[in-house]
């Protein structure tokens, strides 16, 4: 998943609605726990485990994709740095000095 897809996902109102459903579901589970006492607590506990595991899987997948994206961006920056050094005939030290001046 590239950066654009991730940004679009975060802006997507449907995704936002789905995340709100998870929140609403948690509230419902808490109500069941209160209404049905021990049985509700057991049921709620298992639902929380299920939801937590599902969310963990989704977050792990997103984290992996973000790690891949980070590597891709890092590689592209390194390529750009090499091009700049080559084009302007800068040593590593000169490039670092130039970079510091910009910031």
Secondary structure, 3 states (H helix, E strand, C coil): CCHHHHHHHHHCHHHHHHHHHHHHHHHHHHHHHHHHHHHHHHHHHHHHHHHHHHHHHHHHHHHHHHHHHHHHHHHHHHHHHHHHHHHHCCCHHHHHHHHHHHC
